[in-house]
Amino acid sequence: MTLKPVHVVGGGLAGSEAAWQLAQAGVPVVLHEMRPLRATPVHKTDNFAELVCSNSFRSDDKDHNAVGLLHEEMRRLGSLVMRAADSHQVPAGGALAVDRDGFSAAVTAALAAHPLITLERGEISTPPDEWHSVIVATGPLTSPALAASIRSLTGEDALAFFDAIAPIVHRDSIDLAQAWFQSRYDKTGPGGTGADYINCPLTREQYDAFVDALLIGDKTSFHDWEASTPYFDGCLPIEVMAERGRETLRHGPMKPFGLTNPHAPDKKPYAVVQLRQDNKLGTLFNMVGFQTKLKHGEQVRIFRGIPGLQNAEFARLGGLHRNTFLNSPKLLDATLRLKANPRWRFAGQITGCEGYVESAAVGLLAARFAAAERRGETPSAPPATTAHGALLAHITGGHIETIDAGPSSFQPMNVNFGLFPPIAQPAPGEGRKYGRGSAKNLARKSALSARALDDLAHWIGGETAAAAE
């Protein structure tokens, strides 16, 4: 039987994963990407799945961390994004970080080589009526023309927030007579050694001076229409965090806990700036959690005031771009279809998930739903006890509606165990205590993860049986 193609609009992580999942399910795909014919404010190449912010996929701990569990679920679901990430990992303690160029090139090559995937370049402003199945995975930088079509179709404006990107520093310009290599609590991870971050220590006086500089630093000005746009709390610019209180940074990205300065082992630093490897060669390191809207000249001046970075050379300075996402609980059904026009599905950050892995995971789900429909089957949603199911539940109705907040209470969310149905009696286990986790809390997370992977296996088995009928 010849199946009509599904059109996927957007070649980021969500769109790339969606195209791959559809093709692997035997469904032909046309993957549309507007770059390089139309550029975006942050992309530098025309590759698919280009990473424009951090190179980290965050924790790879499948037993005690929700995003690590999502990694494992995606691997078991045949994820192209995870296959490429695993093949191009760089040391990052307990995290899975990748060489961004190698990762993107691998995804691009796999998509181009698949016989059921057709790659088309050019902007799509409105999917034509003859496209009977469309997955819109245009991400936070949806083109104005397509965004206008979405607003016209849904009858309401998309929500928006600002996302700031962190600077990248040349490794050989960092002074290791003041800084040192160590992962927090000496944790190891994929390809890691327990000494994967460069740490720059600050005394209380240096920290106070740094906060003062942030508060008075010259920042990017907003347009009038941007002034009321909220930030996503998971990606706040450091100067915005500083405005929330002088101690906010040292309990956030600059926390000194779990680190010992070998240059002064008897003196605990008051705050620490961490830098994480950004490429496979180890020549570039990004400043962890240092998203910023400071002007470029101010960034160089202020960041060179950090011990160890006095002579820092920046491969890229921080920046700011505007993100958009849908009021998904109101607009989308349980399989990510647009209620106003069910031939449209949405995937990735535009749905209100946050993070590379989450975006790809939602692309994976949208594709599996669309593939089932193409084969004449009823789409089956993953159990809410799985990481995929918990994320889907948040997007399609997991937020809290209040009289005061109304529909706008829906906000982007990373996957986390708070989205999972609780376990009344956690499985017994001692657990290993590290970081902030207690043995009891680790046992609870381990039980949630074990349940998720067990339920995922049953869901995969059910899907396989349905496809075989």
Order of alpha helices (4+ residues) and beta strands (2+ residues): beta-alpha-beta-beta-alpha-alpha-beta-beta-alpha-beta-beta-alpha-beta-beta-beta-beta-alpha-alpha-beta-beta-alpha-beta-beta-alpha-beta-beta-alpha-alpha-alpha
